[in-house]
């Protein structure tokens, strides 16, 4: 299960980290890290990311500029 503010990847959006804003039923509202656009996605399309897997500034998975 996911928590609010968890960093996740979304199936079909390779290489981009998202933050979970809202969870309702089988849907999640997520926002691209480093952006302000919200997306509604199926919870089954989410995969939890470890903090060292993505950049907290640009949201790119594999960028190590700002991670810990």
ROTI-284685 format. One record per residue (C-alpha): residue number from 1; residue in one letter; chain; x, y, z. Coordinates in pm, whole numbers. Example, Ala and Ser with C-alpha at 12.3 -4.5 7.8 and 13.67 -1.06 7.14 Angstrom:
BEGIN
<i:1, aa:A, ch:A, x:1230, y:-450, z:780>
<i:2, aa:S, ch:A, x:1367, y:-106, z:714>
This chain:
BEGIN
<i:1, aa:X, ch:A, x:0, y:0, z:0>
<i:2, aa:X, ch:A, x:107, y:357, z:-56>
<i:3, aa:X, ch:A, x:109, y:660, z:170>
<i:4, aa:X, ch:A, x:65, y:1026, z:88>
<i:5, aa:X, ch:A, x:390, y:1189, z:-30>
<i:6, aa:X, ch:A, x:545, y:852, z:-124>
<i:7, aa:X, ch:A, x:763, y:871, z:-433>
<i:8, aa:X, ch:A, x:647, y:632, z:-702>
<i:9, aa:X, ch:A, x:694, y:546, z:-1065>
<i:10, aa:X, ch:A, x:386, y:509, z:-1285>
<i:11, aa:X, ch:A, x:354, y:242, z:-1553>
<i:12, aa:X, ch:A, x:384, y:406, z:-1895>
<i:13, aa:X, ch:A, x:582, y:705, z:-1765>
<i:14, aa:X, ch:A, x:933, y:562, z:-1777>
<i:15, aa:X, ch:A, x:1206, y:752, z:-1597>
<i:16, aa:X, ch:A, x:980, y:997, z:-1409>
<i:17, aa:X, ch:A, x:916, y:1004, z:-1034>
<i:18, aa:X, ch:A, x:580, y:1113, z:-897>
<i:19, aa:X, ch:A, x:458, y:1204, z:-551>
<i:20, aa:X, ch:A, x:128, y:1062, z:-420>
<i:21, aa:X, ch:A, x:-120, y:1338, z:-331>
<i:22, aa:X, ch:A, x:-443, y:1148, z:-277>
<i:23, aa:X, ch:A, x:-563, y:789, z:-256>
<i:24, aa:X, ch:A, x:-927, y:700, z:-315>
<i:25, aa:X, ch:A, x:-1068, y:356, z:-390>
<i:26, aa:X, ch:A, x:-839, y:209, z:-658>
<i:27, aa:X, ch:A, x:-721, y:548, z:-789>
<i:28, aa:X, ch:A, x:-438, y:780, z:-694>
<i:29, aa:X, ch:A, x:-379, y:1145, z:-767>
<i:30, aa:X, ch:A, x:-8, y:1195, z:-832>
<i:31, aa:X, ch:A, x:209, y:1489, z:-931>
<i:32, aa:X, ch:A, x:533, y:1475, z:-1126>
<i:33, aa:X, ch:A, x:822, y:1572, z:-901>
<i:34, aa:X, ch:A, x:959, y:1900, z:-1034>
<i:35, aa:X, ch:A, x:628, y:1985, z:-1205>
<i:36, aa:X, ch:A, x:282, y:2100, z:-1099>
<i:37, aa:X, ch:A, x:57, y:1891, z:-1323>
<i:38, aa:X, ch:A, x:-167, y:1640, z:-1143>
<i:39, aa:X, ch:A, x:-257, y:1301, z:-1290>
<i:40, aa:X, ch:A, x:-521, y:1043, z:-1192>
<i:41, aa:X, ch:A, x:-388, y:687, z:-1220>
<i:42, aa:X, ch:A, x:-479, y:335, z:-1117>
<i:43, aa:X, ch:A, x:-306, y:229, z:-795>
<i:44, aa:X, ch:A, x:-199, y:-97, z:-964>
<i:45, aa:X, ch:A, x:18, y:111, z:-1201>
<i:46, aa:X, ch:A, x:230, y:250, z:-914>
<i:47, aa:X, ch:A, x:564, y:120, z:-793>
<i:48, aa:X, ch:A, x:722, y:254, z:-474>
<i:49, aa:X, ch:A, x:1064, y:420, z:-519>
<i:50, aa:X, ch:A, x:1349, y:435, z:-269>
<i:51, aa:X, ch:A, x:1474, y:785, z:-192>
<i:52, aa:X, ch:A, x:1811, y:722, z:-359>
<i:53, aa:X, ch:A, x:1648, y:617, z:-690>
<i:54, aa:X, ch:A, x:1536, y:963, z:-808>
<i:55, aa:X, ch:A, x:1625, y:1333, z:-797>
<i:56, aa:X, ch:A, x:1409, y:1544, z:-564>
<i:57, aa:X, ch:A, x:1462, y:1850, z:-788>
<i:58, aa:X, ch:A, x:1395, y:1729, z:-1142>
<i:59, aa:X, ch:A, x:1208, y:1404, z:-1066>
<i:60, aa:X, ch:A, x:1418, y:1197, z:-1302>
<i:61, aa:X, ch:A, x:1468, y:837, z:-1197>
<i:62, aa:X, ch:A, x:1842, y:769, z:-1204>
<i:63, aa:X, ch:A, x:1947, y:1134, z:-1162>
<i:64, aa:X, ch:A, x:2159, y:1168, z:-849>
<i:65, aa:X, ch:A, x:2179, y:1547, z:-822>
<i:66, aa:X, ch:A, x:1955, y:1575, z:-513>
<i:67, aa:X, ch:A, x:1879, y:1245, z:-347>
<i:68, aa:X, ch:A, x:1942, y:1080, z:-13>
